[in-house]
Amino acid sequence: MFKHFFPISCCFFLFISTVYSPLQGRNLITADPDLVGFNYEYSGAPSIRAGDFFTLFDVSFGGFFESRNEKRFTQAPLPNHNWRGFFFISYMFHLLEKDSHTLNLSPGFEHESAHPSQGFWENNTKAYEMIYDNQYRNIHLNSLFLKSSYTFKVSQKIEISAMLDYQLYGFSKNTPELHKDDLGFSNGFSGGLEIKYRLPRGFTWYLSVFDRIILKGWQERNDTVYIDAPGGPVAVPMHYPIINQVNTITIKTGIDYKINVINRRAGVYCRLLYGNIFGLVDSRENRLVIAGGIELHH
């Protein structure tokens, strides 16, 4: 009997997600780097994501796993330089529901973790590249959040969505440049705005903007941290924040198509990101990333 449990439960959860998962349950702002779904993206090196979420009786939960390559390392057919995991659960309060306006408030919990798949010593010429030094380094972000989301249907073809949230981080760390695993507390904010224009035959064009800020944490620790020196990166003892202040801005545009039978959208997109990218990266590093990809999501 047990051997039939897994396929039956998979079919059950697929049914739940198809019938009950509203778009605003999680993926309101498509530019959010924590968009839950499936994608393949290329930005000079590949990344792959696989995940989904489910909504039942206004409770949403789900997540994804993501693997990414770094451009400076030798490339394999599949991304294998680092991985990231994400999980969330939330409850939605429907504050306003009209034909053209919806306003929701969602408290919940999120977890994100990332670490390198292995050590890489190729082309590590800057301090922020030394998180690949054969030591186990990681990030852990656990947060309680309160998110407000608003959708306004301007017309039959145009829809505008906005999102704001506050996050309280606890037992967290976003500084893999610290090789020890002390955890701390902080807070942060994120917001997004998206415009959708419905095209004929089920297609939609969108333009989406998202910004996340994590503020400097309340705890610091003594550790050795790599800094840049004339001869290359040098490990120096210092007092350092466990959670560092970071900011990430993302602009994304694309065209997707609604697949009604599975209640998903499939599409192609291009994305511009500036700041401290989500996943395993030194908190001091800011990048400009231009990428394109294909995806499937609610």
N, C-alpha and C positions, 0 to 999 in steps of 0.2 A: 504493500500500500504506500509506503514511504517514497518509493521510486517515482510515483505519480504526483507527489506533492509539489515538486519544483515546477514542472511544466504547467500544472493547474494554477499554481499561485502566480506564475508569470502572466498567464492569460487573464487572470482576475485583475492584476494590477494594470495591465494594458487596457482592459475595459474601463477601469476606474479613470485612468488618465485620459482616455479618449472622450469619455462622456462628461466628466466633472472638472477637468482642469481648465480654468479660464486663463487667458493670457495675462491678466493683471495679477494672477496668483504669484508670479515670480518675474517673468521676463517682460516687464513693462518698457524698460529702456534698453534697446538692442545694443547700444554702445557699451553697456556695462561689461567689463572684462570677466565678471562672474556670471555671464549669461549661461543658463543651464541648458545643455543640449549636446548635439554632435557637430563637430566641425573639423575641417582640415584647413590649416592656414600656412602661408609661406611669406616670410619677411626677410629673405636671404638665407634662411634656415627653416625647416618645417616644424610644425607643432600639430598635435592631434588631441582632440577632446572627445570624451564619451560620457554621457550622463542624461538624466531625465528627472522630472519631478511629477508629483501626483497631488491632486487636491480633492478632498472629500469632506463635506460638511464644513467648509471654510478653513480647514486645516491643510496647509501645503507642506510637503517635505520632499527632499530629494538632494541631488548633488551630482558631481562629476569627478572623473580622473583626467588629468591632462599631462602630456609628456612633450617636452620642448627641447630643441637643439640650440646651441650657441654657435654663431657664425664663425668664430675664430678657431673652433676645434674641427678635427677631422670628422666628416659627415658619414653617417651610416644610412642605409635605405629608410629606416624608421627612426623617429626622434628617440634619443636615449641618454641625453646629457643630464636632465633633471626631470622630476615629476612634481605634480601638485594635486592635492585632493581638496575637495570642497563639499560641505554638507550644510543644509539649513532646515529649519522647521519654523513655521509661523502660523498665526491665526489672523484672519481678516475680519475687521468690523466694517460693515457697510454703512457709512455715515450719510451718504446721499446717493440716490439712484433715480435718475430721470432719463428720458429718451436721449438727451444730448450731453448730460453731465453725470459723472460718477466720481465719488470721493470716498476713499478707503483709508483705514488706519490699521497697520499690521505690526504687532509686537512679535518678537521671535528671537531665535538663536542661530548664529552662524559659526562654523569652524572651517579654518583653512590651514593647511600644512604643506610644506614643500621641503625637499632636500635634493642634493645631487645624487645621480645614479651611481657615480663613481668619481674618483679623483682624476683630474686632467691637468697636466703640466704644460700643455702646448700654449705658447704665446701669452703666458701670464706675465705681462710686463707692467701692469698697473695694480695699485693696491686693491681696488674693488674687484679685480679678477681672481684674487687669492682665496675666495670662498671655495675654489676648486684646488685644494692642496692635500687631498687624501685624508683629511680629518673629517669626522662626521659633523656637518653644519646643517642648520635647518631654520625654518621659521614656523611659528605656531601662532595663529590668531584665533582667539575665542571671544565672541562678542554677543552681548544682548543688544538688540536693536529695536527702535521704534520708527516705523516707516510710514509716511503719508504718500498716497498716490492719487493723482487726479487725471481724468480723461475728459476731453471736450470734443464732441463731434461737430465741427464747424458746418459741414454739409455731408451729403451722401458720399463724397469722395475724399474729404479732408478731415483728418483727426489729429488732435494735439494731445500729448501725454506729458505729464511732469511728475517728478518724484523727489522727495527730500527725506533723509533719514539721519538719525543720531545713533551712534554706536558706542557702547561702553565696553572696552576691552579689558579682560581679566585673564590672569594666568597665560600671558601672551608674550611673544617675542618676534620682532621683525628685523632683527640684526644678525644675520648669519656671519657677519664679521666677528662676532663674539663666538668662540668655539665652545663655551660652556653653556649649560641649558637653564640658567636662572630665568624666571618668568616675572613679568611685571604687569602694571595696570596703566591704562590711558583711556582716551576717548577720541572720537573723530566724527566727521560728517561726510555725507555724500549727497549728490543731487544730479538730476538729469532732465533733459528736455528732448522730445522727439516729435517730428512731424511726419505723418503718413499721407500719401496720396494714392488712392485706389485706382489702378489701371484696369482696362478691360480684361475679361477672361480669368479673373481670380488673381491677377498680379498686383503687387503693391510696391511702390517706391517709398523709401524712407530716408530721412536725415536725422541723425541721433547724436547727442552730445552728453557726456558723462564726466563727472569730476569726483574723486575721492581724496579726502585729507585725513591722515592719521596724525594726531598731535604727539609731541614728545612726551614720553612716559614719566611716571613719578618715581621710578627706581633706577639706580645706576649700579654698576659693579666694576670691580677691578679685573682687568683681563689684558691680554696682549692682542693688539689690533694692528694690522698691516697699514702702513702709511707709505706714500710715495717719497722716495729719496733719490739723489743723483745716480746711484748705482742700481736702482730698482727697488721693489717693495721691501720694506723692513718691518718686522714685528716689534712694536713698542708697547711697554706696559702703560696703561692709562685708565682713568675713570671714565666710563662710557655708558650711555643710556641703554637700557634693555629694549625699550621701544623708542625708536627714533622718529622724528617728524618727516613724513613723506607726502607727496602730492602726485596725483596721476590724472591727466586730462586725456580723454579719448573722443575722437570724432569719427563717426562711421556712417557710411551710406551704402545702399544696396537695393536690389530688387528681389523679392521673394514671391512664392506661389503657394496658395493655400491648398493642401491636400486634405480634403474633407474626410475621407474614409479613415484616416488616422489622426485627424485633428492636429496636424503639424504644418509648419511652414518650411519650405525648402528654398534656399536662395544662394545668391552670390553677393559678395560685398568687397569693399575696400575700406581700410581702417588706418587712421593716423593716431598715434599715441605719443604723448610726451610726458616724461616724468619717471617715477620709480615704478617699473612695471610690476604687475602682480606675479607672484611666484618667487622662486629663489633668486634673489639679487641683493647685492650689498645696498644697505639703506642709503648710502651716500651717493649712489650712482643714479643719474638721470639720463634717459635715453630718448631718442627720437626714432620711432618705429613706424615704418610704412609697410602695410601688409595687405594681402588679398586672400580670399578664401571662399569656401563653400560650407553651408551649414544646414542643419535640420533641427528645429526646436518648436516649442509651443508658441 
